[in-house]
Amino acid sequence: MPECKTGNQPLFYSPHPLLDARTAPGFSDSVRRQLRDPLRELGYCIQEAGDYRAILDTSRYAENLVLQTQATEEGGGSGTVLVALLRVRELARGRLAEALTRPLVSLHFGPGEVSTLPNILVKKISENLRSQYVADLLIRSHPDGADVRTPSGLEGRTPVEWVMPLGIVEVTLEKDGWAPMKREIDLSVPGLHAYDLQLSKRHFYNSRFIYPALATGAISLIAFGFENHYFSRYQALGAVDRKDRPEVFGDTFHTAKTYEGIAYTALGLAWLNLALCFTF
């Protein structure tokens, strides 16, 4: 199944097998092609349902919408096109017949009107989706200019406004010098959803570099402790030890200097990480 554009949600298109026979040859493909751009503007990308098992056998698409289109014949070249919209989980539970009793679009056509029917149908589908299944999300921040992104890949900078399918969306705001913010937003009803989000000044102890600073600081203290221990032992060695046990004399001094080097290196890294805490 082809992937959708970043930030868009799959919407499955499922024409009835007899749709073209009851309207005109190529009718279902014409509707699908014309729906592509209007749906993209609403935050959806149209996908052919194909084998239903591909979407019913996985929970990945349980909340995605299915656009089921069929037509009835009324004789004399007249008929009605019905467009039902339901979620994959509802389709899996056999609720298609129920959805057709309250269609998204019900469009009657008479003899000679089939040629213009796809354009009208696409317009009606887009308008009804826009009013019933789409929300406008406006995010402002204080201060403004914060980078905003969603797990689906949408990105922008406050103030930002997106047209999005209904559902729950998680947004992350980031701005240099300010603490990052995560917010879960409920877009369960259509309409405008406006959010004014107050960012908090970043404190150095909230930085991701605070733990490296603490760790390298602790290593430095431990190394200074060992350096002091071995240097004390070295100073306690007398001239006799230097003459009779030169290897002990040299090893003790070398160990003390090694821990001294480790201590100062760790101390330098601790100060560096601490400085970074005030920036990142």
ABEGO torsion letter per residue (X at the ends): XBBBBBGBBBBBBBBBAAAAAABBBGAAAAAAAAAAAAAAAAGBBBBBAEBAAAAAABAAAAABBBBBBBBBBAEGGBBBBBBBBBBAAAAAAGAAAAAAABBABBBBBBBGAAAAAAAAAAAAAAAAAAAAABBBBBBBBOBBGBBBBBAAGBBBBOBBBBBBBBEBBBBBBBBBGBBBBBBBBBBABBEBBBBBBBBBBBBAAABAAAAAAAAAAAAAAAAAAAAAAAAAAAAABBAAAAAABAAAAAAAAAAAAAAAAAAAAAAAAAAAAAAAAAAX
